[in-house]
Amino acid sequence: MKKVAVLVVIGVTLAGHRTVLAVQAGDKESASTWRELFKDIKRRGLDSGQVVLGIMDGLPGLEKVFSEELPNARVQGRRIRVARNILAERRS
């Protein structure tokens, strides 16, 4: 059985409602894969001017592509991964 990464984009409205915008198998490290995913979401009707914040896990290329494809939105990294890495280093 081969493992495949799944790219997931979840939108959250100002009222707090969550909606899955995209689920796609692909290389999570590839900027071009992320770019195509964001372009697809916009083709299907996402108003990029309405996106105000992107929260992501610091994957290579993702932040840059997000900023280019959704230029009005701010970017925030997830702090949980950093905290886990610090705790793991302290344990070793």
Secondary structure, DSSP 4 states (H G I P E B T S, - for coil): -----EEEEEEE-TT--EEEEEEEE--TT-HHHHHHHHHHHHHTT--GGG--EEEE---TTHHHHHHHHSTTSEEEE-HHHHHHHHHHHHH-
